[in-house]
Amino acid sequence: MSETLASLEERRAAVQSELGRLGDMRSGSITGTGGRCGNSHCHCHQPGDAGHGPYYRLTRKVDGKTVTETFSSPAALAKAQREVAEYHRFRELGGQLLEVNEQICELRPVEEPNLSAEEKKDGSDPPGSRTRNRATAAHRLHGPT
């Protein structure tokens, strides 16, 4: 069953309201890295050792360049994870808003312009609004030949 225009407008208002409640956000993705270092005497080179890390980094694009940020503490990591999650919620809500708006546009009736009776009778263009033929255009550009 298709939705009514009124119900779609209510859905749109609900999505817009949710967008207004979003908090701090940042784009990008958080990944963990780890492994073995270059010091052959380090514990990470011992058999069965998991190595160093994980170290978490936020990677994102800024002005077309990839920027990577490391976190100074677990609290900084948790803050960044909340902000990235909020950004993903923003993207999801933006998609929902676009979808419901497209449905509204399809359902909304076309509004005809309010023309006076005389405008409805006279279907011609106002004088000088367009060139009728090449001869007229040439005459206007170059004068009489």
VEXTI-223864 format. One record per atom (N, C-alpha, C): atom name; residue in one letter; residue number from 0; x, y, z. Coordinates in Angstrom, 1 decimal. Layout:
BEGIN
(CA,A,NUM,(X,Y,Z))
...
END
This chain:
BEGIN
(N,M,0,(0.8,-1.2,0.0))
(CA,M,0,(0.0,0.0,0.0))
(C,M,0,(0.9,1.2,0.0))
(N,S,1,(0.6,2.2,-0.9))
(CA,S,1,(1.4,3.4,-1.0))
(C,S,1,(1.0,4.4,0.1))
(N,E,2,(1.9,5.2,0.5))
(CA,E,2,(1.7,6.1,1.6))
(C,E,2,(1.0,7.4,1.0))
(N,T,3,(0.3,8.1,1.9))
(CA,T,3,(-0.3,9.4,1.5))
(C,T,3,(0.7,10.5,1.6))
(N,L,4,(0.4,11.6,0.9))
(CA,L,4,(1.3,12.7,0.9))
(C,L,4,(1.5,13.2,2.4))
(N,A,5,(0.4,13.2,3.1))
(CA,A,5,(0.4,13.7,4.5))
(C,A,5,(1.3,12.8,5.4))
(N,S,6,(1.2,11.5,5.2))
(CA,S,6,(2.1,10.6,6.0))
(C,S,6,(3.5,10.7,5.6))
(N,L,7,(3.8,10.9,4.3))
(CA,L,7,(5.2,11.1,3.9))
(C,L,7,(5.8,12.4,4.5))
(N,E,8,(4.9,13.5,4.5))
(CA,E,8,(5.4,14.7,5.1))
(C,E,8,(5.7,14.6,6.6))
(N,E,9,(4.9,13.7,7.3))
(CA,E,9,(5.1,13.5,8.7))
(C,E,9,(6.4,12.7,8.9))
(N,R,10,(6.7,11.7,8.0))
(CA,R,10,(7.9,11.0,8.1))
(C,R,10,(9.1,11.9,7.8))
(N,R,11,(9.0,12.8,6.9))
(CA,R,11,(10.0,13.8,6.6))
(C,R,11,(10.3,14.7,7.8))
(N,A,12,(9.3,15.1,8.4))
(CA,A,12,(9.4,16.0,9.6))
(C,A,12,(10.1,15.2,10.8))
(N,A,13,(9.8,13.9,10.9))
(CA,A,13,(10.5,13.1,11.9))
(C,A,13,(12.0,12.9,11.6))
(N,V,14,(12.3,12.7,10.4))
(CA,V,14,(13.7,12.6,10.0))
(C,V,14,(14.4,13.9,10.2))
(N,Q,15,(13.8,15.0,9.9))
(CA,Q,15,(14.4,16.3,10.1))
(C,Q,15,(14.6,16.6,11.6))
(N,S,16,(13.7,16.2,12.4))
(CA,S,16,(13.8,16.3,13.8))
(C,S,16,(15.0,15.5,14.4))
(N,E,17,(15.2,14.3,13.9))
(CA,E,17,(16.3,13.5,14.3))
(C,E,17,(17.6,14.1,13.9))
(N,L,18,(17.7,14.7,12.7))
(CA,L,18,(18.9,15.3,12.2))
(C,L,18,(19.2,16.5,13.2))
(N,G,19,(18.2,17.2,13.6))
(CA,G,19,(18.5,18.3,14.5))
(C,G,19,(19.0,17.9,15.9))
(N,R,20,(18.8,16.6,16.3))
(CA,R,20,(19.3,16.1,17.6))
(C,R,20,(20.7,15.5,17.5))
(N,L,21,(21.3,15.4,16.3))
(CA,L,21,(22.6,14.9,16.2))
(C,L,21,(23.6,15.7,17.0))
(N,G,22,(24.6,15.0,17.5))
(CA,G,22,(25.7,15.6,18.3))
(C,G,22,(26.9,15.8,17.4))
(N,D,23,(28.0,15.9,18.1))
(CA,D,23,(29.3,16.0,17.5))
(C,D,23,(29.6,14.9,16.6))
(N,M,24,(30.2,15.2,15.4))
(CA,M,24,(30.4,14.1,14.4))
(C,M,24,(31.7,14.4,13.7))
(N,R,25,(32.3,13.4,13.2))
(CA,R,25,(33.4,13.5,12.3))
(C,R,25,(33.4,12.3,11.3))
(N,S,26,(33.9,12.6,10.1))
(CA,S,26,(33.9,11.5,9.1))
(C,S,26,(35.2,10.7,9.3))
(N,G,27,(35.2,9.6,8.6))
(CA,G,27,(36.4,8.7,8.6))
(C,G,27,(36.1,7.3,9.1))
(N,S,28,(37.2,6.6,9.3))
(CA,S,28,(37.1,5.2,9.8))
(C,S,28,(38.2,5.0,10.8))
(N,I,29,(37.9,4.2,11.8))
(CA,I,29,(38.9,3.9,12.9))
(C,I,29,(39.3,2.5,12.6))
(N,T,30,(40.6,2.3,12.6))
(CA,T,30,(41.2,0.9,12.4))
(C,T,30,(42.3,0.7,13.4))
(N,G,31,(42.5,-0.6,13.7))
(CA,G,31,(43.5,-0.9,14.6))
(C,G,31,(44.7,-1.5,13.9))
(N,T,32,(45.9,-1.1,14.3))
(CA,T,32,(47.1,-1.6,13.7))
(C,T,32,(48.0,-2.2,14.8))
(N,G,33,(48.9,-3.0,14.4))
(CA,G,33,(49.8,-3.6,15.4))
(C,G,33,(50.8,-4.4,14.6))
(N,G,34,(51.6,-5.2,15.3))
(CA,G,34,(52.6,-6.0,14.7))
(C,G,34,(53.9,-6.1,15.4))
(N,R,35,(54.9,-6.3,14.6))
(CA,R,35,(56.3,-6.5,15.2))
(C,R,35,(57.1,-5.3,14.8))
(N,C,36,(57.9,-4.9,15.8))
(CA,C,36,(58.8,-3.7,15.5))
(C,C,36,(60.1,-4.2,14.9))
(N,G,37,(61.0,-3.2,14.7))
(CA,G,37,(62.3,-3.6,14.0))
(C,G,37,(63.4,-4.0,15.0))
(N,N,38,(63.1,-4.0,16.3))
(CA,N,38,(64.1,-4.4,17.2))
(C,N,38,(64.1,-5.9,17.4))
(N,S,39,(65.1,-6.6,17.0))
(CA,S,39,(65.0,-8.1,17.0))
(C,S,39,(65.1,-8.7,18.5))
(N,H,40,(65.5,-7.9,19.4))
(CA,H,40,(65.6,-8.3,20.8))
(C,H,40,(64.3,-8.0,21.6))
(N,C,41,(63.3,-7.4,20.9))
(CA,C,41,(62.0,-7.0,21.6))
(C,C,41,(61.2,-8.3,21.8))
(N,H,42,(60.3,-8.2,22.8))
(CA,H,42,(59.4,-9.3,23.2))
(C,H,42,(58.5,-9.7,22.0))
(N,C,43,(58.2,-8.8,21.1))
(CA,C,43,(57.3,-9.0,20.0))
(C,C,43,(57.8,-10.1,19.0))
(N,H,44,(59.1,-10.3,19.1))
(CA,H,44,(59.7,-11.3,18.2))
(C,H,44,(59.8,-12.7,18.8))
(N,Q,45,(59.4,-12.8,20.0))
(CA,Q,45,(59.3,-14.1,20.7))
(C,Q,45,(58.2,-15.0,20.1))
(N,P,46,(58.4,-16.3,20.0))
(CA,P,46,(57.3,-17.2,19.5))
(C,P,46,(56.1,-17.1,20.4))
(N,G,47,(54.9,-16.9,19.7))
(CA,G,47,(53.7,-16.9,20.4))
(C,G,47,(53.3,-15.5,21.0))
(N,D,48,(54.2,-14.6,20.9))
(CA,D,48,(53.8,-13.2,21.3))
(C,D,48,(53.0,-12.5,20.3))
(N,A,49,(51.9,-11.8,20.7))
(CA,A,49,(51.0,-11.2,19.8))
(C,A,49,(51.6,-9.9,19.1))
(N,G,50,(52.7,-9.4,19.7))
(CA,G,50,(53.3,-8.2,19.1))
(C,G,50,(52.8,-7.0,19.8))
(N,H,51,(53.1,-5.8,19.2))
(CA,H,51,(52.6,-4.5,19.7))
(C,H,51,(51.2,-4.2,19.2))
(N,G,52,(50.6,-3.4,20.0))
(CA,G,52,(49.3,-2.9,19.6))
(C,G,52,(48.1,-3.7,20.3))
(N,P,53,(47.0,-3.4,19.9))
(CA,P,53,(46.6,-2.6,18.7))
(C,P,53,(46.7,-1.1,19.0))
(N,Y,54,(47.1,-0.4,18.0))
(CA,Y,54,(47.1,1.1,18.0))
(C,Y,54,(46.0,1.5,17.1))
(N,Y,55,(45.1,2.4,17.6))
(CA,Y,55,(43.9,2.8,16.8))
(C,Y,55,(44.2,4.1,16.1))
(N,R,56,(43.8,4.2,14.9))
(CA,R,56,(43.9,5.4,14.1))
(C,R,56,(42.6,5.8,13.4))
(N,L,57,(42.4,7.1,13.3))
(CA,L,57,(41.3,7.6,12.5))
(C,L,57,(41.8,8.1,11.2))
(N,T,58,(41.3,7.6,10.1))
(CA,T,58,(41.7,8.0,8.8))
(C,T,58,(40.5,8.6,8.1))
(N,R,59,(40.8,9.8,7.5))
(CA,R,59,(39.7,10.5,6.8))
(C,R,59,(40.3,11.4,5.7))
(N,K,60,(39.5,12.0,4.8))
(CA,K,60,(39.9,12.9,3.8))
(C,K,60,(39.7,14.3,4.2))
(N,V,61,(40.7,15.1,4.0))
(CA,V,61,(40.6,16.6,4.3))
(C,V,61,(41.2,17.3,3.1))
(N,D,62,(40.3,18.1,2.4))
(CA,D,62,(40.7,18.8,1.2))
(C,D,62,(41.4,17.8,0.1))
(N,G,63,(40.8,16.6,0.0))
(CA,G,63,(41.3,15.7,-1.0))
(C,G,63,(42.5,14.9,-0.5))
(N,K,64,(43.0,15.1,0.7))
(CA,K,64,(44.2,14.4,1.1))
(C,K,64,(43.8,13.5,2.3))
(N,T,65,(44.5,12.3,2.4))
(CA,T,65,(44.2,11.4,3.5))
(C,T,65,(45.0,11.9,4.7))
(N,V,66,(44.3,12.0,5.8))
(CA,V,66,(44.8,12.4,7.1))
(C,V,66,(44.6,11.3,8.1))
(N,T,67,(45.7,11.0,8.8))
(CA,T,67,(45.6,9.9,9.9))
(C,T,67,(45.9,10.5,11.2))
(N,E,68,(45.0,10.2,12.2))
(CA,E,68,(45.2,10.7,13.5))
(C,E,68,(45.3,9.6,14.5))
(N,T,69,(46.2,9.6,15.4))
(CA,T,69,(46.3,8.6,16.4))
(C,T,69,(45.7,9.1,17.7))
(N,F,70,(45.4,8.3,18.6))
(CA,F,70,(44.7,8.7,19.9))
(C,F,70,(45.7,8.6,21.0))
(N,S,71,(45.6,9.6,21.9))
(CA,S,71,(46.6,9.7,23.0))
(C,S,71,(46.1,8.8,24.2))
(N,S,72,(44.8,8.4,24.2))
(CA,S,72,(44.3,7.7,25.4))
(C,S,72,(43.1,6.9,24.9))
(N,P,73,(42.7,5.9,25.8))
(CA,P,73,(41.5,5.2,25.5))
(C,P,73,(40.3,6.1,25.5))
(N,A,74,(40.3,7.1,26.3))
(CA,A,74,(39.2,8.1,26.3))
(C,A,74,(39.1,8.8,25.0))
(N,A,75,(40.2,9.2,24.4))
(CA,A,75,(40.2,9.9,23.1))
(C,A,75,(39.7,9.0,22.0))
(N,L,76,(40.1,7.7,22.1))
(CA,L,76,(39.6,6.7,21.2))
(C,L,76,(38.0,6.6,21.3))
(N,A,77,(37.5,6.5,22.5))
(CA,A,77,(36.1,6.3,22.7))
(C,A,77,(35.3,7.5,22.2))
(N,K,78,(35.9,8.7,22.5))
(CA,K,78,(35.3,10.0,22.0))
(C,K,78,(35.2,9.9,20.4))
(N,A,79,(36.3,9.6,19.8))
(CA,A,79,(36.3,9.5,18.3))
(C,A,79,(35.3,8.5,17.8))
(N,Q,80,(35.2,7.3,18.5))
(CA,Q,80,(34.3,6.3,18.0))
(C,Q,80,(32.8,6.8,18.1))
(N,R,81,(32.5,7.5,19.1))
(CA,R,81,(31.2,8.1,19.2))
(C,R,81,(30.9,9.1,18.1))
(N,E,82,(31.9,10.0,17.8))
(CA,E,82,(31.8,11.0,16.8))
(C,E,82,(31.6,10.3,15.4))
(N,V,83,(32.4,9.3,15.1))
(CA,V,83,(32.3,8.6,13.8))
(C,V,83,(30.9,7.9,13.7))
(N,A,84,(30.5,7.3,14.8))
(CA,A,84,(29.2,6.6,14.8))
(C,A,84,(28.1,7.7,14.5))
(N,E,85,(28.2,8.9,15.1))
(CA,E,85,(27.2,9.9,14.9))
(C,E,85,(27.3,10.4,13.4))
(N,Y,86,(28.4,10.4,12.8))
(CA,Y,86,(28.5,10.7,11.4))
(C,Y,86,(27.8,9.7,10.5))
(N,H,87,(28.0,8.4,10.9))
(CA,H,87,(27.3,7.3,10.1))
(C,H,87,(25.8,7.5,10.3))
(N,R,88,(25.3,7.9,11.4))
(CA,R,88,(23.9,8.1,11.7))
(C,R,88,(23.4,9.3,10.8))
(N,F,89,(24.3,10.3,10.7))
(CA,F,89,(23.9,11.5,9.9))
(C,F,89,(23.8,11.0,8.4))
(N,R,90,(24.7,10.2,7.9))
(CA,R,90,(24.6,9.7,6.5))
(C,R,90,(23.4,8.9,6.3))
(N,E,91,(23.0,8.1,7.3))
(CA,E,91,(21.8,7.2,7.2))
(C,E,91,(20.6,8.1,7.2))
(N,L,92,(20.5,9.1,8.0))
(CA,L,92,(19.3,10.0,8.1))
(C,L,92,(19.2,10.8,6.8))
(N,G,93,(20.4,11.2,6.3))
(CA,G,93,(20.4,12.0,5.0))
(C,G,93,(19.8,11.1,3.9))
(N,G,94,(20.1,9.9,3.8))
(CA,G,94,(19.6,9.0,2.8))
(C,G,94,(18.1,8.8,3.0))
(N,Q,95,(17.6,8.7,4.2))
(CA,Q,95,(16.2,8.6,4.5))
(C,Q,95,(15.5,9.8,4.1))
(N,L,96,(16.1,11.0,4.4))
(CA,L,96,(15.4,12.3,4.0))
(C,L,96,(15.3,12.4,2.5))
(N,L,97,(16.4,12.0,1.8))
(CA,L,97,(16.3,12.1,0.3))
(C,L,97,(15.2,11.1,-0.2))
(N,E,98,(15.2,9.9,0.3))
(CA,E,98,(14.2,8.9,-0.1))
(C,E,98,(12.8,9.4,0.1))
(N,V,99,(12.5,9.9,1.3))
(CA,V,99,(11.1,10.4,1.5))
(C,V,99,(10.8,11.6,0.7))
(N,N,100,(11.8,12.5,0.5))
(CA,N,100,(11.5,13.7,-0.4))
(C,N,100,(11.2,13.3,-1.8))
(N,E,101,(11.9,12.3,-2.3))
(CA,E,101,(11.6,11.8,-3.7))
(C,E,101,(10.2,11.3,-3.8))
(N,Q,102,(9.8,10.6,-2.8))
(CA,Q,102,(8.4,10.0,-2.8))
(C,Q,102,(7.4,11.2,-2.7))
(N,I,103,(7.7,12.2,-1.9))
(CA,I,103,(6.8,13.4,-1.9))
(C,I,103,(6.7,14.1,-3.2))
(N,C,104,(7.9,14.2,-3.9))
(CA,C,104,(7.9,14.9,-5.2))
(C,C,104,(7.1,14.1,-6.2))
(N,E,105,(7.1,12.8,-6.1))
(CA,E,105,(6.3,12.0,-7.1))
(C,E,105,(4.8,12.1,-6.8))
(N,L,106,(4.4,12.3,-5.6))
(CA,L,106,(3.0,12.3,-5.2))
(C,L,106,(2.4,13.7,-5.3))
(N,R,107,(3.2,14.7,-5.1))
(CA,R,107,(2.7,16.1,-5.1))
(C,R,107,(2.2,16.5,-6.5))
(N,P,108,(1.0,17.0,-6.5))
(CA,P,108,(0.4,17.3,-7.8))
(C,P,108,(1.1,18.5,-8.5))
(N,V,109,(1.1,18.6,-9.8))
(CA,V,109,(1.6,19.7,-10.5))
(C,V,109,(0.7,20.9,-10.3))
(N,E,110,(1.2,22.0,-10.0))
(CA,E,110,(0.4,23.2,-9.8))
(C,E,110,(0.5,24.0,-11.1))
(N,E,111,(-0.6,24.3,-11.7))
(CA,E,111,(-0.6,25.1,-12.9))
(C,E,111,(-0.6,26.6,-12.5))
(N,P,112,(0.1,27.4,-13.3))
(CA,P,112,(0.2,28.8,-12.9))
(C,P,112,(-1.2,29.4,-13.0))
(N,N,113,(-1.4,30.4,-12.2))
(CA,N,113,(-2.7,31.1,-12.2))
(C,N,113,(-2.6,32.2,-13.3))
(N,L,114,(-3.2,31.9,-14.4))
(CA,L,114,(-3.3,32.8,-15.6))
(C,L,114,(-4.6,33.5,-15.6))
(N,S,115,(-4.6,34.8,-16.0))
(CA,S,115,(-5.8,35.5,-16.2))
(C,S,115,(-6.5,35.0,-17.5))
(N,A,116,(-7.8,35.3,-17.6))
(CA,A,116,(-8.5,34.8,-18.8))
(C,A,116,(-7.9,35.3,-20.1))
(N,E,117,(-7.4,36.5,-20.1))
(CA,E,117,(-6.8,37.0,-21.3))
(C,E,117,(-5.5,36.3,-21.6))
(N,E,118,(-4.7,36.0,-20.6))
(CA,E,118,(-3.4,35.3,-20.8))
(C,E,118,(-3.7,33.9,-21.3))
(N,K,119,(-4.8,33.3,-20.9))
(CA,K,119,(-5.2,31.9,-21.3))
(C,K,119,(-5.6,32.0,-22.8))
(N,K,120,(-6.3,33.0,-23.2))
(CA,K,120,(-6.7,33.2,-24.6))
(C,K,120,(-5.5,33.4,-25.5))
(N,D,121,(-4.7,34.3,-25.1))
(CA,D,121,(-3.5,34.7,-26.0))
(C,D,121,(-2.4,33.8,-25.7))
(N,G,122,(-2.2,32.8,-26.6))
(CA,G,122,(-1.1,31.8,-26.4))
(C,G,122,(0.2,32.3,-27.0))
(N,S,123,(0.2,33.5,-27.6))
(CA,S,123,(1.4,33.9,-28.3))
(C,S,123,(2.4,34.4,-27.3))
(N,D,124,(3.7,34.5,-27.7))
(CA,D,124,(4.7,35.1,-26.9))
(C,D,124,(4.7,36.6,-27.0))
(N,P,125,(5.2,37.3,-26.0))
(CA,P,125,(5.2,38.7,-26.0))
(C,P,125,(6.1,39.2,-27.1))
(N,P,126,(5.8,40.4,-27.7))
(CA,P,126,(6.6,40.9,-28.8))
(C,P,126,(8.1,40.9,-28.5))
(N,G,127,(8.9,40.5,-29.4))
(CA,G,127,(10.4,40.5,-29.2))
(C,G,127,(10.9,39.4,-28.3))
(N,S,128,(10.1,38.5,-27.8))
(CA,S,128,(10.6,37.5,-26.9))
(C,S,128,(11.4,36.4,-27.6))
(N,R,129,(11.2,36.2,-28.9))
(CA,R,129,(12.0,35.2,-29.6))
(C,R,129,(12.0,35.6,-31.1))
(N,T,130,(13.0,35.1,-31.7))
(CA,T,130,(13.2,35.3,-33.2))
(C,T,130,(12.3,34.3,-33.9))
(N,R,131,(11.6,34.8,-34.9))
(CA,R,131,(10.6,34.0,-35.6))
(C,R,131,(11.3,33.1,-36.7))
(N,N,132,(12.3,33.7,-37.4))
(CA,N,132,(13.0,33.0,-38.5))
(C,N,132,(14.3,33.6,-38.7))
(N,R,133,(15.1,33.0,-39.6))
(CA,R,133,(16.5,33.5,-39.8))
(C,R,133,(16.5,34.8,-40.5))
(N,A,134,(15.6,35.1,-41.3))
(CA,A,134,(15.5,36.4,-42.0))
(C,A,134,(15.3,37.5,-41.0))
(N,T,135,(14.4,37.3,-40.1))
(CA,T,135,(14.2,38.3,-39.1))
(C,T,135,(15.4,38.5,-38.2))
(N,A,136,(16.0,37.4,-37.8))
(CA,A,136,(17.2,37.4,-37.0))
(C,A,136,(18.3,38.2,-37.7))
(N,A,137,(18.5,37.9,-39.0))
(CA,A,137,(19.6,38.6,-39.8))
(C,A,137,(19.3,40.1,-39.9))
(N,H,138,(18.0,40.4,-40.0))
(CA,H,138,(17.6,41.8,-40.1))
(C,H,138,(17.9,42.6,-38.8))
(N,R,139,(17.6,41.9,-37.7))
(CA,R,139,(17.9,42.5,-36.4))
(C,R,139,(19.4,42.7,-36.2))
(N,L,140,(20.2,41.8,-36.6))
(CA,L,140,(21.6,41.8,-36.4))
(C,L,140,(22.3,42.8,-37.3))
(N,H,141,(22.0,42.7,-38.6))
(CA,H,141,(22.8,43.5,-39.6))
(C,H,141,(22.0,44.6,-40.2))
(N,G,142,(20.8,44.8,-39.9))
(CA,G,142,(20.0,45.8,-40.5))
(C,G,142,(19.4,45.4,-41.9))
(N,P,143,(18.7,46.2,-42.6))
(CA,P,143,(18.2,45.8,-43.9))
(C,P,143,(19.2,45.5,-44.9))
(N,T,144,(19.0,44.5,-45.7))
(CA,T,144,(20.0,44.1,-46.7))
(C,T,144,(19.7,44.7,-48.1))
END
